[in-house]
Amino acid sequence: MKILITGINGLVGSSLYNETLNDNKNEYVYLSRSECDLTDELSTTEYFCKHNPEFVVHLASIVNGATDAGCQLLSFVNNSKIHINVFNACIQCKVKKIITILSVAMCKENNLIDNNSFINGPDLNTNVHEGYVHSKRVLQTLCTIYQKKYGHVILLAPVNIYGAQDLLSSSRIIPSIYKACINNNDINLSKESYRQLLYNKDLASIILKFICLSSHDYINASIIGNVYVVGNSDLLTTQNIVETILNNTTKKNIHDVKFNENNNYSRECCITSLPFEFKYTSFQDAFCEIVKNLRI
């Protein structure tokens, strides 16, 4: 089976690339931004038709400036273009199986997030990511419509993703806390605020397991409107995260770290049962592995 993966240089795509190198049963086409501009409809259709995939894993999005208020319209427009062009190309190529990713940021804050949260939200003016998250709503709508007529779609919604690829360069939660720790800056969260995490290697493994499902099992797993909320169910406080980072890097004492107790932002997700056995990696084990790989 020929499988086309978009967003291959991203946090998830780069890890999925490594996972698929040992899959000898399928043929993979790895699409990066340098090979095709997915915001351009003609280029996208031509690239897809050239490779004629049977299966698409759509991971591409533009995240730079996603939290900048001045970039929200551009983020919405460009990300929506990407999703629309990819699904239009899938129609042209008669793609029967698709896996793609939503975001828990689509859901209302301070609520327990489950499958219904994606059906009901998000509010307009939802948060600093509004352009990005509403483009994800466009993606969710495309998936629902596509599945009714053209093929089967698996929708995954990961909790806070982290990995070696973005630890030193991203503004996501783990890189932000890591940079604050090593630079002796205050942590801009209360020590008791909590969240769930997902190692990008785990998400890549989950996607590969979905790819490898039999056609019958894949069809059963792709229920219209269903979203698989994926991630480690452990609720880690900011203090838990900081302690793990300090134990693996600076060896600084947790009592020397200052937290912003006025920023008690927490979010909890109801993790969906997967149609196969899977064990998530603990943050302690994953961060230890990241440190060894980066030699920091």
Buried (B, 14 or more C-beta within 10 A) or exposed (E): BBBBBBBBBBBBBBBBBEBBEEEEEBBBBBBBBEEBBBBBBEBBBEBBEEEEBBBBBBBBBBBEBBBEEEBBEEBBBBBBBBBBBBBBBBBBBEBBBBBBBBBBBBBEBEBEBBBBBBEEBBEEEBBEBBBBBBBBBBBBEBBBEBBEEBBBBBBBBBBBBBBBBBBEEBEBBBBBBBBBBBEEEEBBBBBEBBBBBBBBBBBBBBBBBBBBBEEEEBBEBBBEEBBBBBBBEBBBBBBBBBBBBBBBBEEBEEEEBEBBEEEBBBBBBEBBEBBEEEEBBBBBEBBBBBBEEEEE
